[in-house]
Amino acid sequence: MSLRFITIEGSLLEINENTPLDELLTNHPEVVKVLARHGMHSIACPAELIEPLHKVCEARDMPIDKLVKELRLFVDEMEKEAK
């Protein structure tokens, strides 16, 4: 299951294990807080930015499911607050 969120260009972004990190950060820069809570402090690596979330998690030996769930909840809450 993946949730869809509006991007800055007005299209839909699915947050799932295949979402590229740069696309996520471009459209929802506030998720850096969630990524930091999961130990992703050096996410500015150019090589990592183009990788899908599951590859970034694999490199850090982190489970992807919990991160995707928390990202979805966080973005959903941010969008509700913006309304």
Number of C-alpha atoms within 10 A of each C-alpha: 6 12 15 15 18 13 15 11 7 9 9 12 18 16 22 21 18 13 17 19 21 19 17 21 14 12 16 20 12 14 19 16 13 16 16 12 11 16 11 16 11 9 17 11 8 9 9 17 17 15 17 18 22 21 18 21 18 11 9 12 9 16 12 16 13 10 20 21 14 15 21 19 13 17 20 15 11 14 13 9 8 7 5
